[in-house]
Amino acid sequence: MSASNPPTEPEPEPRGRTCDFCGDLVLAVRRVALDHEYDRLQKAHRELYACSACFETKERQRLGLNRR
Ligand SMILES: [Zn+2]
């Protein structure tokens, strides 16, 4: 008998993730790749997870639109 590939069990999705910026546990975080902004020579890709609020803040900072 040949055992064909067993169906790979999908890993149970974690219920939410923790925002790396504010520490909130949110259902949907967005991955923020901090590349070529910070030390790109050291870490090419440093991925963080941000909730939508922090993501927008991050985006605004990235685009330099943060106004006072
Ligand atoms: Zn957050």
N, CA, C, O and the ligand as a Tripos MOL2 file, in Angstrom:
@<TRIPOS>MOLECULE
protein
  273   271    69     0     0
PROTEIN
NO_CHARGES

@<TRIPOS>ATOM
      1 N           0.8440   -1.2010    0.0000 N.3       1 MET1
      2 CA          0.0000    0.0000    0.0000 C.3       1 MET1
      3 C           0.8730    1.2420    0.0000 C.2       1 MET1
      4 O           1.8740    1.3350    0.7110 O.2       1 MET1
      5 N           0.4780    2.1400   -0.7820 N.am      2 SER2
      6 CA          1.2780    3.3590   -0.8470 C.3       2 SER2
      7 C           0.5340    4.4900   -0.1540 C.2       2 SER2
      8 O          -0.5990    4.8370   -0.4870 O.2       2 SER2
      9 N           1.2130    5.0260    0.7960 N.am      3 ALA3
     10 CA          0.5760    6.1340    1.5030 C.3       3 ALA3
     11 C           0.8100    7.4090    0.7180 C.2       3 ALA3
     12 O           1.9230    7.9320    0.6700 O.2       3 ALA3
     13 N          -0.2170    7.8820    0.1260 N.am      4 SER4
     14 CA         -0.0660    9.1400   -0.5930 C.3       4 SER4
     15 C           0.1030   10.2690    0.4150 C.2       4 SER4
     16 O          -0.1510   10.1270    1.6110 O.2       4 SER4
     17 N           0.5330   11.3680   -0.1170 N.am      5 ASN5
     18 CA          0.8060   12.4570    0.8300 C.3       5 ASN5
     19 C          -0.3920   12.7160    1.7120 C.2       5 ASN5
     20 O          -1.5110   12.9240    1.2430 O.2       5 ASN5
     21 N          -0.1320   12.6970    2.9630 N.am      6 PRO6
     22 CA         -1.2190   13.0150    3.8960 C.3       6 PRO6
     23 C          -1.6170   14.4630    3.7230 C.2       6 PRO6
     24 O          -0.7850   15.3390    3.4850 O.2       6 PRO6
     25 N          -2.8760   14.6860    3.8460 N.am      7 PRO7
     26 CA         -3.3390   16.0760    3.7120 C.3       7 PRO7
     27 C          -2.6800   16.9450    4.7650 C.2       7 PRO7
     28 O          -2.7700   16.6890    5.9660 O.2       7 PRO7
     29 N          -2.0330   17.9530    4.2890 N.am      8 THR8
     30 CA         -1.3610   18.8260    5.2550 C.3       8 THR8
     31 C          -2.3940   19.6100    6.0340 C.2       8 THR8
     32 O          -3.2390   20.3230    5.4930 O.2       8 THR8
     33 N          -2.2810   19.4420    7.2770 N.am      9 GLU9
     34 CA         -3.2320   20.1570    8.1150 C.3       9 GLU9
     35 C          -2.8810   21.6220    8.1750 C.2       9 GLU9
     36 O          -1.7600   21.9890    8.5270 O.2       9 GLU9
     37 N          -3.8030   22.4280    7.8460 N.am     10 PRO10
     38 CA         -3.5330   23.8720    7.9510 C.3      10 PRO10
     39 C          -3.3870   24.2590    9.4000 C.2      10 PRO10
     40 O          -4.1800   23.8830   10.2630 O.2      10 PRO10
     41 N          -2.3690   25.0060    9.6280 N.am     11 GLU11
     42 CA         -2.1700   25.4210   11.0170 C.3      11 GLU11
     43 C          -3.3120   26.3060   11.4730 C.2      11 GLU11
     44 O          -3.7770   27.1820   10.7440 O.2      11 GLU11
     45 N          -3.7370   26.0670   12.6540 N.am     12 PRO12
     46 CA         -4.8060   26.9090   13.1960 C.3      12 PRO12
     47 C          -4.3350   28.3440   13.2760 C.2      12 PRO12
     48 O          -3.2970   28.6550   13.8610 O.2      12 PRO12
     49 N          -5.1020   29.1780   12.6900 N.am     13 GLU13
     50 CA         -4.6940   30.5790   12.7060 C.3      13 GLU13
     51 C          -4.8030   31.1610   14.1000 C.2      13 GLU13
     52 O          -5.7930   30.9800   14.8090 O.2      13 GLU13
     53 N          -3.7790   31.8430   14.4490 N.am     14 PRO14
     54 CA         -3.8220   32.4960   15.7560 C.3      14 PRO14
     55 C          -4.9110   33.5410   15.7770 C.2      14 PRO14
     56 O          -5.1690   34.2330   14.7920 O.2      14 PRO14
     57 N          -5.5160   33.6290   16.8860 N.am     15 ARG15
     58 CA         -6.6070   34.5930   16.9740 C.3      15 ARG15
     59 C          -6.0390   35.9840   17.1420 C.2      15 ARG15
     60 O          -5.9030   36.4850   18.2580 O.2      15 ARG15
     61 N          -5.7240   36.5730   16.0760 N.am     16 GLY16
     62 CA         -5.2130   37.9260   16.1690 C.3      16 GLY16
     63 C          -3.7210   37.9560   16.4130 C.2      16 GLY16
     64 O          -3.0970   36.9360   16.7040 O.2      16 GLY16
     65 N          -3.1910   39.0860   16.2950 N.am     17 ARG17
     66 CA         -1.7690   39.2740   16.5230 C.3      17 ARG17
     67 C          -1.5670   40.4900   17.3970 C.2      17 ARG17
     68 O          -2.4740   41.2840   17.6440 O.2      17 ARG17
     69 N          -0.3750   40.5920   17.8380 N.am     18 THR18
     70 CA         -0.0870   41.7470   18.6620 C.3      18 THR18
     71 C           0.5680   42.8200   17.8180 C.2      18 THR18
     72 O           1.5100   42.5650   17.0680 O.2      18 THR18
     73 N           0.0610   43.9870   17.9550 N.am     19 CYS19
     74 CA          0.6460   45.1050   17.2420 C.3      19 CYS19
     75 C           2.0160   45.3780   17.8450 C.2      19 CYS19
     76 O           2.1710   45.4590   19.0640 O.2      19 CYS19
     77 N           2.9800   45.5140   16.9930 N.am     20 ASP20
     78 CA          4.3400   45.7090   17.4940 C.3      20 ASP20
     79 C           4.5700   47.1280   17.9600 C.2      20 ASP20
     80 O           5.6140   47.4400   18.5330 O.2      20 ASP20
     81 N           3.6270   47.9630   17.7240 N.am     21 PHE21
     82 CA          3.8240   49.3730   18.0630 C.3      21 PHE21
     83 C           3.0930   49.7540   19.3390 C.2      21 PHE21
     84 O           3.6550   50.4100   20.2160 O.2      21 PHE21
     85 N           1.8660   49.3490   19.4330 N.am     22 CYS22
     86 CA          1.1170   49.7420   20.6180 C.3      22 CYS22
     87 C           0.8250   48.5330   21.5010 C.2      22 CYS22
     88 O           0.3570   48.6750   22.6300 O.2      22 CYS22
     89 N           1.1010   47.3640   20.9850 N.am     23 GLY23
     90 CA          0.9370   46.1900   21.8270 C.3      23 GLY23
     91 C          -0.4880   45.6980   21.9060 C.2      23 GLY23
     92 O          -0.8260   44.8430   22.7250 O.2      23 GLY23
     93 N          -1.3000   46.2390   21.0590 N.am     24 ASP24
     94 CA         -2.6950   45.8290   21.0650 C.3      24 ASP24
     95 C          -2.8550   44.4890   20.3820 C.2      24 ASP24
     96 O          -2.1430   44.1620   19.4320 O.2      24 ASP24
     97 N          -3.7790   43.7410   20.8710 N.am     25 LEU25
     98 CA         -4.0820   42.4940   20.1980 C.3      25 LEU25
     99 C          -5.2230   42.7420   19.2330 C.2      25 LEU25
    100 O          -6.3510   43.0280   19.6330 O.2      25 LEU25
    101 N          -4.9150   42.6300   17.9930 N.am     26 VAL26
    102 CA         -5.9270   42.9250   16.9950 C.3      26 VAL26
    103 C          -6.1110   41.7320   16.0850 C.2      26 VAL26
    104 O          -5.2200   40.8960   15.9380 O.2      26 VAL26
    105 N          -7.2540   41.6710   15.4920 N.am     27 LEU27
    106 CA         -7.5530   40.5520   14.6070 C.3      27 LEU27
    107 C          -6.7690   40.6540   13.3230 C.2      27 LEU27
    108 O          -6.1980   39.6800   12.8310 O.2      27 LEU27
    109 N          -6.7570   41.8340   12.8090 N.am     28 ALA28
    110 CA         -6.0710   42.0010   11.5330 C.3      28 ALA28
    111 C          -4.9540   43.0230   11.6700 C.2      28 ALA28
    112 O          -5.1800   44.2190   11.8550 O.2      28 ALA28
    113 N          -3.7790   42.5140   11.5730 N.am     29 VAL29
    114 CA         -2.6540   43.4400   11.5990 C.3      29 VAL29
    115 C          -2.0960   43.5420   10.1970 C.2      29 VAL29
    116 O          -2.3230   42.6760    9.3530 O.2      29 VAL29
    117 N          -1.3900   44.5750    9.9740 N.am     30 ARG30
    118 CA         -0.8010   44.7340    8.6540 C.3      30 ARG30
    119 C           0.6960   44.6560    8.8160 C.2      30 ARG30
    120 O           1.2900   45.1740    9.7620 O.2      30 ARG30
    121 N           1.2600   43.9980    7.8680 N.am     31 ARG31
    122 CA          2.6890   43.7990    7.9610 C.3      31 ARG31
    123 C           3.4090   45.0410    7.4730 C.2      31 ARG31
    124 O           3.1500   45.5400    6.3780 O.2      31 ARG31
    125 N           4.2880   45.5160    8.2760 N.am     32 VAL32
    126 CA          5.0490   46.6890    7.8880 C.3      32 VAL32
    127 C           6.4850   46.2740    7.6720 C.2      32 VAL32
    128 O           7.1730   45.8280    8.5900 O.2      32 VAL32
    129 N           6.9040   46.4240    6.4800 N.am     33 ALA33
    130 CA          8.2900   46.0760    6.1930 C.3      33 ALA33
    131 C           9.1410   47.3260    6.2820 C.2      33 ALA33
    132 O           9.0190   48.2590    5.4880 O.2      33 ALA33
    133 N           9.9860   47.3050    7.2530 N.am     34 LEU34
    134 CA         10.8450   48.4620    7.4060 C.3      34 LEU34
    135 C          12.1200   48.2300    6.6150 C.2      34 LEU34
    136 O          13.1130   47.7000    7.1120 O.2      34 LEU34
    137 N          12.0480   48.6340    5.4160 N.am     35 ASP35
    138 CA         13.2490   48.4610    4.6070 C.3      35 ASP35
    139 C          13.7370   49.8120    4.1510 C.2      35 ASP35
    140 O          13.0310   50.8150    4.2470 O.2      35 ASP35
    141 N          14.8820   49.8210    3.6840 N.am     36 HIS36
    142 CA         15.5690   51.0210    3.2380 C.3      36 HIS36
    143 C          15.0880   52.3180    3.8830 C.2      36 HIS36
    144 O          14.9810   53.3540    3.2260 O.2      36 HIS36
    145 N          14.8180   52.2450    5.1100 N.am     37 GLU37
    146 CA         14.5340   53.4770    5.8210 C.3      37 GLU37
    147 C          15.4430   53.4760    7.0290 C.2      37 GLU37
    148 O          16.0900   54.4630    7.3780 O.2      37 GLU37
    149 N          15.4530   52.3460    7.6260 N.am     38 TYR38
    150 CA         16.3440   52.1690    8.7470 C.3      38 TYR38
    151 C          17.6300   51.5630    8.2030 C.2      38 TYR38
    152 O          17.8870   51.5670    6.9990 O.2      38 TYR38
    153 N          18.3970   51.0630    9.0930 N.am     39 ASP39
    154 CA         19.6840   50.5090    8.6610 C.3      39 ASP39
    155 C          19.4770   49.3970    7.6530 C.2      39 ASP39
    156 O          19.2130   48.2490    8.0130 O.2      39 ASP39
    157 N          19.5940   49.7330    6.4620 N.am     40 ARG40
    158 CA         19.3680   48.7020    5.4510 C.3      40 ARG40
    159 C          20.5870   47.8230    5.2920 C.2      40 ARG40
    160 O          20.5350   46.7510    4.6900 O.2      40 ARG40
    161 N          21.6580   48.2900    5.8330 N.am     41 LEU41
    162 CA         22.8620   47.4700    5.7220 C.3      41 LEU41
    163 C          22.8610   46.3650    6.7650 C.2      41 LEU41
    164 O          23.4880   45.3190    6.6010 O.2      41 LEU41
    165 N          22.1570   46.6270    7.8110 N.am     42 GLN42
    166 CA         22.1720   45.6430    8.8870 C.3      42 GLN42
    167 C          21.0770   44.6060    8.6800 C.2      42 GLN42
    168 O          21.3310   43.4060    8.5810 O.2      42 GLN42
    169 N          19.8900   45.0990    8.6200 N.am     43 LYS43
    170 CA         18.7910   44.1530    8.4420 C.3      43 LYS43
    171 C          18.0060   44.5500    7.2120 C.2      43 LYS43
    172 O          17.3710   45.6040    7.1590 O.2      43 LYS43
    173 N          18.0650   43.7150    6.2720 N.am     44 ALA44
    174 CA         17.3970   44.0370    5.0160 C.3      44 ALA44
    175 C          15.9000   44.1740    5.2430 C.2      44 ALA44
    176 O          15.2740   45.1530    4.8390 O.2      44 ALA44
    177 N          15.3710   43.2070    5.8720 N.am     45 HIS45
    178 CA         13.9280   43.2450    6.0730 C.3      45 HIS45
    179 C          13.5900   43.0040    7.5240 C.2      45 HIS45
    180 O          13.8950   41.9630    8.1050 O.2      45 HIS45
    181 N          12.9840   43.9520    8.0530 N.am     46 ARG46
    182 CA         12.5390   43.7700    9.4250 C.3      46 ARG46
    183 C          11.0450   43.9650    9.4270 C.2      46 ARG46
    184 O          10.5430   45.0760    9.2560 O.2      46 ARG46
    185 N          10.3660   42.9060    9.6160 N.am     47 GLU47
    186 CA          8.9160   43.0000    9.5000 C.3      47 GLU47
    187 C           8.2620   43.1520   10.8530 C.2      47 GLU47
    188 O           8.5460   42.4340   11.8120 O.2      47 GLU47
    189 N           7.4110   44.0810   10.8800 N.am     48 LEU48
    190 CA          6.6590   44.3020   12.1000 C.3      48 LEU48
    191 C           5.1880   44.2370   11.7720 C.2      48 LEU48
    192 O           4.7670   44.3760   10.6230 O.2      48 LEU48
    193 N           4.4440   44.0260   12.7940 N.am     49 TYR49
    194 CA          3.0050   43.9810   12.5850 C.3      49 TYR49
    195 C           2.3560   45.1620   13.2910 C.2      49 TYR49
    196 O           2.6190   45.4490   14.4590 O.2      49 TYR49
    197 N           1.5290   45.8090   12.5610 N.am     50 ALA50
    198 CA          0.8900   46.9840   13.1370 C.3      50 ALA50
    199 C          -0.6060   46.8990   12.9400 C.2      50 ALA50
    200 O          -1.0940   46.3850   11.9340 O.2      50 ALA50
    201 N          -1.3100   47.4060   13.9050 N.am     51 CYS51
    202 CA         -2.7510   47.5170   13.7290 C.3      51 CYS51
    203 C          -2.9910   48.6480   12.7320 C.2      51 CYS51
    204 O          -2.0810   49.4090   12.4040 O.2      51 CYS51
    205 N          -4.1990   48.7380   12.2720 N.am     52 SER52
    206 CA         -4.4420   49.7250   11.2160 C.3      52 SER52
    207 C          -4.1110   51.1320   11.6680 C.2      52 SER52
    208 O          -3.6260   51.9440   10.8810 O.2      52 SER52
    209 N          -4.3690   51.4190   12.9190 N.am     53 ALA53
    210 CA         -4.0890   52.7660   13.4080 C.3      53 ALA53
    211 C          -2.5980   53.0490   13.3510 C.2      53 ALA53
    212 O          -2.1650   54.0930   12.8630 O.2      53 ALA53
    213 N          -1.8260   52.1090   13.8530 N.am     54 CYS54
    214 CA         -0.3810   52.3130   13.8560 C.3      54 CYS54
    215 C           0.1550   52.2490   12.4320 C.2      54 CYS54
    216 O           1.1330   52.9150   12.0900 O.2      54 CYS54
    217 N          -0.4840   51.4570   11.6310 N.am     55 PHE55
    218 CA         -0.0450   51.3530   10.2480 C.3      55 PHE55
    219 C          -0.1800   52.6940    9.5490 C.2      55 PHE55
    220 O           0.7060   53.1300    8.8140 O.2      55 PHE55
    221 N          -1.2970   53.3230    9.7950 N.am     56 GLU56
    222 CA         -1.4940   54.6230    9.1620 C.3      56 GLU56
    223 C          -0.5040   55.6430    9.6910 C.2      56 GLU56
    224 O           0.0320   56.4640    8.9470 O.2      56 GLU56
    225 N          -0.2770   55.5730   10.9700 N.am     57 THR57
    226 CA          0.6940   56.4920   11.5530 C.3      57 THR57
    227 C           2.0540   56.2680   10.9130 C.2      57 THR57
    228 O           2.7800   57.2020   10.5700 O.2      57 THR57
    229 N           2.3550   55.0170   10.7730 N.am     58 LYS58
    230 CA          3.6450   54.6580   10.1950 C.3      58 LYS58
    231 C           3.7350   55.1520    8.7570 C.2      58 LYS58
    232 O           4.7500   55.6900    8.3140 O.2      58 LYS58
    233 N           2.6660   54.9530    8.0730 N.am     59 GLU59
    234 CA          2.6480   55.3860    6.6820 C.3      59 GLU59
    235 C           2.8180   56.8910    6.5780 C.2      59 GLU59
    236 O           3.5340   57.4110    5.7210 O.2      59 GLU59
    237 N           2.1420   57.5550    7.4710 N.am     60 ARG60
    238 CA          2.2200   59.0100    7.4150 C.3      60 ARG60
    239 C           3.6450   59.4660    7.7130 C.2      60 ARG60
    240 O           4.1660   60.3960    7.0960 O.2      60 ARG60
    241 N           4.2430   58.7960    8.6580 N.am     61 GLN61
    242 CA          5.6170   59.1580    8.9780 C.3      61 GLN61
    243 C           6.5210   58.8770    7.7930 C.2      61 GLN61
    244 O           7.4220   59.6460    7.4600 O.2      61 GLN61
    245 N           6.2440   57.7560    7.1800 N.am     62 ARG62
    246 CA          7.0670   57.3450    6.0610 C.3      62 ARG62
    247 C           6.9600   58.3560    4.9140 C.2      62 ARG62
    248 O           7.9400   58.6680    4.2380 O.2      62 ARG62
    249 N           5.7820   58.8360    4.7280 N.am     63 LEU63
    250 CA          5.5810   59.7740    3.6300 C.3      63 LEU63
    251 C           5.9130   61.2040    4.0240 C.2      63 LEU63
    252 O           5.8890   62.1270    3.2100 O.2      63 LEU63
    253 N           6.2210   61.3470    5.2970 N.am     64 GLY64
    254 CA          6.5830   62.6730    5.7640 C.3      64 GLY64
    255 C           5.4140   63.6260    5.7730 C.2      64 GLY64
    256 O           5.5580   64.8230    5.5230 O.2      64 GLY64
    257 N           4.2760   63.0830    6.0600 N.am     65 LEU65
    258 CA          3.0890   63.9270    6.0740 C.3      65 LEU65
    259 C           2.6440   64.2520    7.4800 C.2      65 LEU65
    260 O           1.5940   64.8530    7.7030 O.2      65 LEU65
    261 N           3.4570   63.8460    8.4060 N.am     66 ASN66
    262 CA          3.0400   64.1390    9.7790 C.3      66 ASN66
    263 C           3.1870   65.6280   10.0510 C.2      66 ASN66
    264 O           4.2870   66.1800   10.0920 O.2      66 ASN66
    265 N           2.0900   66.2190   10.2250 N.am     67 ARG67
    266 CA          2.1260   67.6590   10.4680 C.3      67 ARG67
    267 C           1.8040   67.9150   11.9240 C.2      67 ARG67
    268 O           1.1830   67.0920   12.5960 O.2      67 ARG67
    269 N           2.2140   69.0110   12.3760 N.am     68 ARG68
    270 CA          1.9790   69.3100   13.7810 C.3      68 ARG68
    271 C           0.7560   70.1800   13.9240 C.2      68 ARG68
    272 O           0.3860   70.5450   15.0400 O.2      68 ARG68
    273 ZN         -1.0480   49.4960   17.1270 Zn       69 ZN69
@<TRIPOS>BOND
     1     1     2 1
     2     2     3 1
     3     3     4 2
     4     3     5 am
     5     5     6 1
     6     6     7 1
     7     7     8 2
     8     7     9 am
     9     9    10 1
    10    10    11 1
    11    11    12 2
    12    11    13 am
    13    13    14 1
    14    14    15 1
    15    15    16 2
    16    15    17 am
    17    17    18 1
    18    18    19 1
    19    19    20 2
    20    19    21 am
    21    21    22 1
    22    22    23 1
    23    23    24 2
    24    23    25 am
    25    25    26 1
    26    26    27 1
    27    27    28 2
    28    27    29 am
    29    29    30 1
    30    30    31 1
    31    31    32 2
    32    31    33 am
    33    33    34 1
    34    34    35 1
    35    35    36 2
    36    35    37 am
    37    37    38 1
    38    38    39 1
    39    39    40 2
    40    39    41 am
    41    41    42 1
    42    42    43 1
    43    43    44 2
    44    43    45 am
    45    45    46 1
    46    46    47 1
    47    47    48 2
    48    47    49 am
    49    49    50 1
    50    50    51 1
    51    51    52 2
    52    51    53 am
    53    53    54 1
    54    54    55 1
    55    55    56 2
    56    55    57 am
    57    57    58 1
    58    58    59 1
    59    59    60 2
    60    59    61 am
    61    61    62 1
    62    62    63 1
    63    63    64 2
    64    63    65 am
    65    65    66 1
    66    66    67 1
    67    67    68 2
    68    67    69 am
    69    69    70 1
    70    70    71 1
    71    71    72 2
    72    71    73 am
    73    73    74 1
    74    74    75 1
    75    75    76 2
    76    75    77 am
    77    77    78 1
    78    78    79 1
    79    79    80 2
    80    79    81 am
    81    81    82 1
    82    82    83 1
    83    83    84 2
    84    83    85 am
    85    85    86 1
    86    86    87 1
    87    87    88 2
    88    87    89 am
    89    89    90 1
    90    90    91 1
    91    91    92 2
    92    91    93 am
    93    93    94 1
    94    94    95 1
    95    95    96 2
    96    95    97 am
    97    97    98 1
    98    98    99 1
    99    99   100 2
   100    99   101 am
   101   101   102 1
   102   102   103 1
   103   103   104 2
   104   103   105 am
   105   105   106 1
   106   106   107 1
   107   107   108 2
   108   107   109 am
   109   109   110 1
   110   110   111 1
   111   111   112 2
   112   111   113 am
   113   113   114 1
   114   114   115 1
   115   115   116 2
   116   115   117 am
   117   117   118 1
   118   118   119 1
   119   119   120 2
   120   119   121 am
   121   121   122 1
   122   122   123 1
   123   123   124 2
   124   123   125 am
   125   125   126 1
   126   126   127 1
   127   127   128 2
   128   127   129 am
   129   129   130 1
   130   130   131 1
   131   131   132 2
   132   131   133 am
   133   133   134 1
   134   134   135 1
   135   135   136 2
   136   135   137 am
   137   137   138 1
   138   138   139 1
   139   139   140 2
   140   139   141 am
   141   141   142 1
   142   142   143 1
   143   143   144 2
   144   143   145 am
   145   145   146 1
   146   146   147 1
   147   147   148 2
   148   147   149 am
   149   149   150 1
   150   150   151 1
   151   151   152 2
   152   151   153 am
   153   153   154 1
   154   154   155 1
   155   155   156 2
   156   155   157 am
   157   157   158 1
   158   158   159 1
   159   159   160 2
   160   159   161 am
   161   161   162 1
   162   162   163 1
   163   163   164 2
   164   163   165 am
   165   165   166 1
   166   166   167 1
   167   167   168 2
   168   167   169 am
   169   169   170 1
   170   170   171 1
   171   171   172 2
   172   171   173 am
   173   173   174 1
   174   174   175 1
   175   175   176 2
   176   175   177 am
   177   177   178 1
   178   178   179 1
   179   179   180 2
   180   179   181 am
   181   181   182 1
   182   182   183 1
   183   183   184 2
   184   183   185 am
   185   185   186 1
   186   186   187 1
   187   187   188 2
   188   187   189 am
   189   189   190 1
   190   190   191 1
   191   191   192 2
   192   191   193 am
   193   193   194 1
   194   194   195 1
   195   195   196 2
   196   195   197 am
   197   197   198 1
   198   198   199 1
   199   199   200 2
   200   199   201 am
   201   201   202 1
   202   202   203 1
   203   203   204 2
   204   203   205 am
   205   205   206 1
   206   206   207 1
   207   207   208 2
   208   207   209 am
   209   209   210 1
   210   210   211 1
   211   211   212 2
   212   211   213 am
   213   213   214 1
   214   214   215 1
   215   215   216 2
   216   215   217 am
   217   217   218 1
   218   218   219 1
   219   219   220 2
   220   219   221 am
   221   221   222 1
   222   222   223 1
   223   223   224 2
   224   223   225 am
   225   225   226 1
   226   226   227 1
   227   227   228 2
   228   227   229 am
   229   229   230 1
   230   230   231 1
   231   231   232 2
   232   231   233 am
   233   233   234 1
   234   234   235 1
   235   235   236 2
   236   235   237 am
   237   237   238 1
   238   238   239 1
   239   239   240 2
   240   239   241 am
   241   241   242 1
   242   242   243 1
   243   243   244 2
   244   243   245 am
   245   245   246 1
   246   246   247 1
   247   247   248 2
   248   247   249 am
   249   249   250 1
   250   250   251 1
   251   251   252 2
   252   251   253 am
   253   253   254 1
   254   254   255 1
   255   255   256 2
   256   255   257 am
   257   257   258 1
   258   258   259 1
   259   259   260 2
   260   259   261 am
   261   261   262 1
   262   262   263 1
   263   263   264 2
   264   263   265 am
   265   265   266 1
   266   266   267 1
   267   267   268 2
   268   267   269 am
   269   269   270 1
   270   270   271 1
   271   271   272 2
@<TRIPOS>SUBSTRUCTURE
     1 MET1         2 RESIDUE 1 A MET
     2 SER2         6 RESIDUE 1 A SER
     3 ALA3        10 RESIDUE 1 A ALA
     4 SER4        14 RESIDUE 1 A SER
     5 ASN5        18 RESIDUE 1 A ASN
     6 PRO6        22 RESIDUE 1 A PRO
     7 PRO7        26 RESIDUE 1 A PRO
     8 THR8        30 RESIDUE 1 A THR
     9 GLU9        34 RESIDUE 1 A GLU
    10 PRO10       38 RESIDUE 1 A PRO
    11 GLU11       42 RESIDUE 1 A GLU
    12 PRO12       46 RESIDUE 1 A PRO
    13 GLU13       50 RESIDUE 1 A GLU
    14 PRO14       54 RESIDUE 1 A PRO
    15 ARG15       58 RESIDUE 1 A ARG
    16 GLY16       62 RESIDUE 1 A GLY
    17 ARG17       66 RESIDUE 1 A ARG
    18 THR18       70 RESIDUE 1 A THR
    19 CYS19       74 RESIDUE 1 A CYS
    20 ASP20       78 RESIDUE 1 A ASP
    21 PHE21       82 RESIDUE 1 A PHE
    22 CYS22       86 RESIDUE 1 A CYS
    23 GLY23       90 RESIDUE 1 A GLY
    24 ASP24       94 RESIDUE 1 A ASP
    25 LEU25       98 RESIDUE 1 A LEU
    26 VAL26      102 RESIDUE 1 A VAL
    27 LEU27      106 RESIDUE 1 A LEU
    28 ALA28      110 RESIDUE 1 A ALA
    29 VAL29      114 RESIDUE 1 A VAL
    30 ARG30      118 RESIDUE 1 A ARG
    31 ARG31      122 RESIDUE 1 A ARG
    32 VAL32      126 RESIDUE 1 A VAL
    33 ALA33      130 RESIDUE 1 A ALA
    34 LEU34      134 RESIDUE 1 A LEU
    35 ASP35      138 RESIDUE 1 A ASP
    36 HIS36      142 RESIDUE 1 A HIS
    37 GLU37      146 RESIDUE 1 A GLU
    38 TYR38      150 RESIDUE 1 A TYR
    39 ASP39      154 RESIDUE 1 A ASP
    40 ARG40      158 RESIDUE 1 A ARG
    41 LEU41      162 RESIDUE 1 A LEU
    42 GLN42      166 RESIDUE 1 A GLN
    43 LYS43      170 RESIDUE 1 A LYS
    44 ALA44      174 RESIDUE 1 A ALA
    45 HIS45      178 RESIDUE 1 A HIS
    46 ARG46      182 RESIDUE 1 A ARG
    47 GLU47      186 RESIDUE 1 A GLU
    48 LEU48      190 RESIDUE 1 A LEU
    49 TYR49      194 RESIDUE 1 A TYR
    50 ALA50      198 RESIDUE 1 A ALA
    51 CYS51      202 RESIDUE 1 A CYS
    52 SER52      206 RESIDUE 1 A SER
    53 ALA53      210 RESIDUE 1 A ALA
    54 CYS54      214 RESIDUE 1 A CYS
    55 PHE55      218 RESIDUE 1 A PHE
    56 GLU56      222 RESIDUE 1 A GLU
    57 THR57      226 RESIDUE 1 A THR
    58 LYS58      230 RESIDUE 1 A LYS
    59 GLU59      234 RESIDUE 1 A GLU
    60 ARG60      238 RESIDUE 1 A ARG
    61 GLN61      242 RESIDUE 1 A GLN
    62 ARG62      246 RESIDUE 1 A ARG
    63 LEU63      250 RESIDUE 1 A LEU
    64 GLY64      254 RESIDUE 1 A GLY
    65 LEU65      258 RESIDUE 1 A LEU
    66 ASN66      262 RESIDUE 1 A ASN
    67 ARG67      266 RESIDUE 1 A ARG
    68 ARG68      270 RESIDUE 1 A ARG
    69 ZN69       273 GROUP 0 **** ****
